[in-house]
Amino acid sequence: MPVPMPEIVTKPRTKTKPQIERPKLYKVILLNDDFTPREFVVTVLKGEFKLSEDQARRVMITAHQRGVCVVAVFTRDVAETKATRATDAGKAKGYPLMFTTEPEE
């Protein structure tokens, strides 16, 4: 006589999606100074931040008129790297060009 097989009961698995938190974003800010030539600022903005000529000029003029201007928003590592590289480009030419970062609200 065959042995009866026990009935296997399977519970449906509930899939849980892990909550992935988006990384905090940081603003890269251009600080105005009265010594760095405008054309140099535009060149750095185009080179490091890939802005068009028109966008770079608007950012430079805004910083000139208001004292500061947000250039772009990135994750923390990217923002800090770009700000450092842009500031270093000014230092290499002897200009006090300064970019900073701060968390986006």
Residue pairs with C-beta under 8 A, 6 or more apart in sequence:
23 75
23 76
24 75
24 76
24 103
24 104
25 73
25 74
25 75
25 76
25 79
25 103
25 104
26 73
26 74
26 75
26 76
26 79
26 80
26 101
26 102
26 103
26 104
27 70
27 71
27 72
27 73
27 79
27 101
27 102
27 103
27 104
28 49
28 70
28 71
28 72
28 73
28 74
28 79
28 82
28 83
28 86
28 99
28 100
28 101
29 68
29 69
29 70
29 71
29 83
29 99
29 100
29 101
29 102
30 41
30 45
30 59
30 60
30 63
30 68
30 69
30 70
30 71
30 98
30 99
31 63
31 67
31 68
31 98
31 99
31 100
32 63
32 64
32 66
32 67
32 68
32 69
33 95
33 96
33 97
33 98
35 95
35 96
36 90
36 95
36 96
36 97
37 95
38 60
38 64
40 90
40 93
40 95
40 97
41 56
41 60
41 63
41 97
42 53
42 56
42 57
42 60
43 56
44 86
44 89
44 90
44 97
45 51
45 55
45 56
45 59
45 60
45 71
45 86
46 52
46 53
46 56
47 89
48 82
48 85
48 86
48 89
49 56
49 71
49 72
49 82
49 86
51 59
51 71
59 69
59 71
60 69
62 69
63 69
71 99
72 79
72 82
73 79
73 104
74 82
76 101
79 101
80 101
82 99
83 99
83 100
83 101
84 99
86 97
86 99
87 97
87 98
87 99
89 97
90 96
90 97
90 98
91 97
